[in-house]
């Protein structure tokens, strides 16, 4: 007689139920449970500490930005509307019927916001449909959230309507622009406006074009961009290190239970 199978098991259910498993005495069970609970409590403390460290590492770079763009440093900088010093180019949305999920000849990667976080869900479209394109050093804006108004770079390909390319005009250094758009006052103003806009969602191009910013000379922009590049690299290394620790910590509960039931505690 064929028996139904449990997901993940390669043996019939009747044979699973007939398996003999070692069961310790009640006193041993109590001691084991106490040790497991102690270990899991320590795990939760380690997990919470890692989360605090991760959040602090993310705030660290924001503090560097705030220091650079504080009023004391920017009081002698010139003022310009963003629309006068750069151009915002929205993306295009090819029909989903044309999507491919593996690379094919004469197809190009269609970059979406999520692709800056993970490479697990690639989408490709015919080159003829991927008319709005960008390079790795281009400054991209994530128009929708969460989180809203992300400033992105590092990928290349065609881009969809959820992204907007920011092209600097003469006198504006591209790498400085990348950090300028992450400045706290700009971030707050754009996000607040997007949330207030009745019947509209996401970052509004017209609001960005009218928004006034302070910009130093091109020579100063280059110095600032170089300095912030170094700071960002250090912060990224710190974040990656904390992420690696967090991944190890996340795997601990299974390790604790495995050791417990193998008699290694």
C-alpha positions as CSV (number, residue, x, y, z in Angstrom):
1,X,0.0,0.0,0.0
2,X,1.4,3.4,-1.0
3,X,1.3,5.9,1.8
4,X,1.2,9.7,1.4
5,X,4.5,11.5,1.9
6,X,5.4,14.4,4.2
7,X,6.9,17.4,2.5
8,X,10.7,17.1,2.8
9,X,10.6,13.4,3.7
10,X,11.6,10.7,1.3
11,X,10.1,7.9,3.4
12,X,6.4,7.0,3.8
13,X,4.6,8.3,6.8
14,X,4.0,4.9,8.3
15,X,7.8,4.3,8.4
16,X,8.3,7.7,10.0
17,X,5.9,6.9,12.8
18,X,7.6,3.6,13.4
19,X,11.0,5.2,13.9
20,X,12.4,4.8,17.4
21,X,13.8,8.0,19.0
22,X,15.8,8.3,22.2
23,X,13.9,10.0,25.0
24,X,15.8,11.0,28.2
25,X,14.4,11.0,31.7
26,X,12.1,13.8,32.9
27,X,15.0,15.3,35.0
28,X,17.3,15.2,32.0
29,X,14.6,16.8,29.8
30,X,14.2,19.6,32.4
31,X,18.0,20.2,32.5
32,X,18.1,20.2,28.7
33,X,15.2,22.6,28.4
34,X,16.9,25.0,30.9
35,X,20.2,24.9,28.9
36,X,18.3,25.5,25.6
37,X,16.4,28.4,27.0
38,X,19.6,30.0,28.4
39,X,21.3,29.6,25.0
40,X,18.3,31.0,23.1
41,X,18.1,34.0,25.6
42,X,21.8,34.7,24.9
43,X,21.1,34.4,21.2
44,X,18.3,37.0,21.4
45,X,20.7,39.4,23.2
46,X,23.3,38.9,20.5
47,X,20.7,39.4,17.8
48,X,19.4,42.6,19.3
49,X,23.0,44.0,19.8
50,X,23.8,43.2,16.2
51,X,20.7,45.1,15.0
52,X,21.7,48.1,17.1
53,X,25.2,48.0,15.6
54,X,23.7,47.8,12.1
55,X,21.4,50.7,12.6
56,X,24.3,52.8,14.1
57,X,26.5,52.0,11.1
58,X,23.8,53.2,8.7
59,X,23.4,56.4,10.7
60,X,27.2,56.9,10.6
61,X,27.4,57.9,7.0
62,X,24.4,60.2,7.4
63,X,26.3,62.0,10.1
64,X,29.2,62.5,7.6
65,X,26.8,64.0,5.1
66,X,25.3,66.3,7.7
67,X,28.7,67.5,8.7
68,X,29.6,68.3,5.0
69,X,26.3,70.0,4.2
70,X,25.9,71.9,7.5
71,X,25.0,75.6,7.3
72,X,28.5,76.7,8.5
73,X,30.1,74.9,5.5
74,X,27.6,75.9,2.9
75,X,27.0,79.6,3.7
76,X,29.3,80.8,0.9
77,X,28.0,78.3,-1.7
78,X,25.9,79.6,-4.6
79,X,22.2,78.8,-4.9
80,X,20.6,77.1,-7.8
81,X,17.4,75.2,-8.6
82,X,18.0,71.6,-9.3
83,X,16.3,71.9,-12.7
84,X,18.9,74.5,-13.7
85,X,21.9,72.3,-12.9
86,X,20.7,68.9,-13.8
87,X,18.1,67.1,-15.9
88,X,15.7,64.4,-14.6
89,X,14.9,61.6,-17.1
90,X,12.1,59.2,-16.3
91,X,12.1,55.6,-17.2
92,X,9.9,53.5,-19.6
93,X,7.8,50.5,-18.9
94,X,7.9,47.8,-21.6
95,X,4.9,45.4,-21.5
96,X,5.4,42.4,-19.3
97,X,4.5,40.1,-22.2
98,X,8.1,40.9,-23.5
99,X,9.9,40.0,-20.3
100,X,12.5,37.2,-20.2
101,X,14.0,35.9,-17.0
102,X,17.2,34.6,-18.5
103,X,19.6,36.6,-20.7
104,X,19.1,36.1,-24.5
105,X,20.7,37.5,-27.6
106,X,19.7,41.1,-28.3
107,X,18.1,41.5,-24.9
108,X,19.1,44.0,-22.2
109,X,18.6,43.9,-18.4
110,X,15.6,46.0,-17.3
111,X,16.7,47.4,-13.9
112,X,14.1,47.9,-11.2
113,X,14.5,49.4,-7.7
114,X,14.7,46.0,-6.1
115,X,17.7,45.1,-8.3
116,X,19.8,47.5,-6.3
117,X,19.1,45.3,-3.2
118,X,19.2,41.8,-4.8
119,X,20.2,40.1,-8.0
120,X,17.8,37.2,-7.5
121,X,15.0,38.4,-9.9
122,X,16.6,39.6,-13.1
123,X,14.3,40.8,-16.0
124,X,15.4,41.2,-19.6
125,X,13.6,43.0,-22.5
126,X,14.4,43.4,-26.2
127,X,17.0,46.0,-26.8
128,X,14.5,47.9,-29.0
129,X,12.2,48.3,-25.9
130,X,15.0,49.3,-23.5
131,X,15.3,52.9,-24.8
132,X,16.0,54.6,-21.5
133,X,19.5,53.4,-20.3
134,X,22.0,54.3,-17.7
135,X,25.6,53.4,-16.7
136,X,27.1,52.3,-13.3
137,X,28.3,55.8,-12.4
138,X,24.9,57.5,-13.2
139,X,22.9,58.9,-10.4
140,X,19.5,57.2,-10.2
141,X,16.4,58.1,-8.1
142,X,14.0,55.5,-6.8
143,X,10.7,57.3,-7.2
144,X,8.6,54.9,-5.1
145,X,9.1,53.3,-1.7
146,X,9.6,52.1,0.8
147,X,11.9,53.8,1.3
148,X,10.9,56.7,-0.8
149,X,13.5,58.8,-2.7
150,X,16.4,56.4,-2.7
151,X,19.6,57.7,-4.4
152,X,21.2,54.8,-6.2
153,X,24.1,53.9,-8.4
154,X,26.3,50.9,-9.3
155,X,24.2,49.1,-12.0
156,X,23.7,49.5,-15.7
157,X,21.0,48.7,-18.3
158,X,17.6,49.9,-19.2
159,X,15.4,51.3,-16.4
160,X,11.7,51.3,-15.8
161,X,9.3,54.0,-14.6
162,X,10.1,53.4,-10.9
163,X,13.5,54.9,-11.6
164,X,14.6,58.3,-12.8
165,X,18.1,59.2,-14.1
166,X,19.7,62.5,-12.9
167,X,22.0,64.0,-15.5
168,X,24.3,66.8,-14.3
169,X,24.8,69.9,-16.5
170,X,28.0,71.8,-16.9
171,X,29.4,72.9,-13.6
172,X,28.0,70.1,-11.6
173,X,30.2,67.1,-10.7
174,X,28.3,63.8,-11.0
175,X,29.7,62.2,-7.8
176,X,29.0,65.4,-5.9
177,X,25.4,65.2,-7.2
178,X,25.1,61.7,-5.8
179,X,25.8,62.9,-2.3
180,X,23.9,66.2,-2.6
181,X,20.6,64.3,-3.3
182,X,21.2,62.3,-0.1
183,X,21.5,65.5,2.0
184,X,19.0,65.5,4.9
185,X,17.1,68.7,4.0
186,X,16.5,67.6,0.4
187,X,15.5,64.1,1.5
188,X,13.0,65.5,4.1
189,X,11.5,68.1,1.7
190,X,11.0,65.6,-1.2
191,X,9.5,62.9,1.0
192,X,7.2,65.3,2.8
193,X,6.0,66.8,-0.5
194,X,5.4,63.3,-2.0
195,X,3.3,62.3,1.1
196,X,1.2,65.5,0.9
197,X,0.5,65.4,-2.8
198,X,-3.2,64.6,-3.2
199,X,-3.8,61.7,-5.6
200,X,-0.2,61.3,-6.4
201,X,2.5,58.9,-5.1
202,X,6.2,58.9,-5.4
203,X,8.8,61.5,-6.2
204,X,7.5,64.3,-8.4
205,X,9.8,65.5,-11.1
206,X,8.4,69.1,-11.1
207,X,9.0,69.5,-7.4
208,X,12.6,68.4,-7.8
209,X,13.2,70.8,-10.6
210,X,12.0,73.7,-8.6
211,X,13.9,72.8,-5.4
212,X,16.7,75.2,-4.5
213,X,20.1,73.8,-3.3
214,X,23.5,75.2,-2.4
215,X,26.4,74.2,-4.6
216,X,30.1,75.1,-4.3
217,X,32.7,75.5,-7.1
218,X,33.5,72.5,-9.2
219,X,36.9,72.2,-7.5
220,X,35.2,72.1,-4.1
221,X,32.7,69.6,-5.4
222,X,35.4,67.2,-6.5
223,X,37.2,67.4,-3.1
224,X,33.9,66.8,-1.2
225,X,33.0,63.8,-3.4
226,X,36.4,62.3,-2.9
227,X,36.2,62.7,0.8
228,X,32.7,61.2,1.0
229,X,33.7,58.3,-1.3
230,X,36.4,57.3,1.3
231,X,33.9,57.7,4.2
232,X,31.3,55.6,2.3
233,X,33.7,52.8,1.6
234,X,34.6,52.6,5.2
235,X,30.9,52.6,6.3
236,X,30.1,49.9,3.7
237,X,32.9,47.7,5.0
238,X,31.5,48.1,8.5
239,X,28.0,47.3,7.4
240,X,29.1,44.2,5.5
241,X,31.0,43.0,8.5
242,X,28.0,43.5,10.8
243,X,25.8,41.7,8.2
244,X,28.1,38.8,8.2
245,X,28.0,38.6,12.0
246,X,24.2,38.9,11.8
247,X,23.9,36.0,9.4
248,X,26.0,33.8,11.7
249,X,23.8,34.8,14.7
250,X,20.6,34.0,12.8
251,X,21.8,30.5,12.2
252,X,22.5,29.9,15.9
253,X,19.0,28.7,17.0
254,X,19.2,25.7,14.7
255,X,22.8,25.0,15.9
256,X,21.7,25.2,19.5
257,X,18.8,22.7,19.0
258,X,21.0,20.4,17.0
259,X,23.7,20.3,19.7
260,X,21.0,19.8,22.4
261,X,19.4,16.8,20.8
262,X,22.8,15.3,19.8
263,X,23.8,15.3,23.5
264,X,26.5,18.0,23.0
265,X,25.2,20.5,25.6
